[in-house]
Amino acid sequence: MIKIIKYTTALLILILTFFLYKLYQNYQFEKELDQSWRESVAPIKQQYYEALEYSRKVKEARKKEKQLLSQDHYGGKTPEETLKLFVDALKKKDAKLAAKYCLPWNYDYCKEYVQEWITKYADGLNKFLRTYETGIIKRDESYFNGMSLDIYESGQDRYPYVIKMIQNKETGIWKIEKF
């Protein structure tokens, strides 16, 4: 009887050891699988967080753009009126005022460009002003984002000065995008 108990106990210990070993193997496999999964998901997770950050920045930029546009009241109710205001500022050689008729986020670039036009390229500026006064202005509404005003020298049908215009959706005024 004692032999049976010993054999049974040994058999139970052997079976228990086998199950514990299998349980350990399964744990190791799960651990390796989990590590492998984490490594494979990490780049996707990183891309997801980068996309979230980009989306947040885009929302912030749109909010700032809307705020800038809603506070911007320099310009005219028509593209021609904005162009006239811009030209009047150029005649006064006021780069700051002229730049205010450009889109708000182009203000610094526009101001520098106009200032350079006034100081370094006075002949070109004077030619532009003469062309505006004596030439022909044609609307080109094929510009995808607004329209352009093409200023031709009198008697010419080539090489116009092209002023790209966009309507500020917040205030309804027209702004210069490019010139």
C-alpha positions, 0 to 999 in steps of 0.5 A: 500500500505504501508503494502505491502511495509512493508511486501515485505521489511520484506520478502526481508530482511528475504530472504536476511538473509536466503541467507546470512546464507546459504552463511556463512554456505557454507563458514564455510564448505569450510573453514573446508574442506580446513583445513581438506585437508591441514591436510591430504596433509601435511604428503604427502607434507612433504614426497615429500620435503624429497624425493626431498632433498634425491634426491638432496643429491644423485645427489651431492654424485654421482657428488662427487664420479665421481669427486673423481674417475676421479682424482684417478690414483693409480692402474693398468690396470689389477686387478693383476697389482693393486694387485702387486702395493698394495703388493709392498706398503705392503712390504715397510710397507707404509700404505698411499701408500697401501691405495691409491690402494683402492677405494677413499671413502675407503681410510681412513678405508684402511689406518687404517686397513693396518697400524694396519696390519703392527703394530699389526699383522706383522705375518699375514701380513708376511704370506699374503706376503709369500702366494702372492709370493709362492701361486696361484692367481685365478680370480673369475669373478662372483663378481657382481661389478667387480672380485675377486682375490683369493690367495691360499697357494701353494698346497691348494684349501681352505681358500684363501685370497680374494681381491675384485676388481672394475674397475674405470669407469672414468680412467679404472684402477682397485681398491681394494674394499675389502681385 
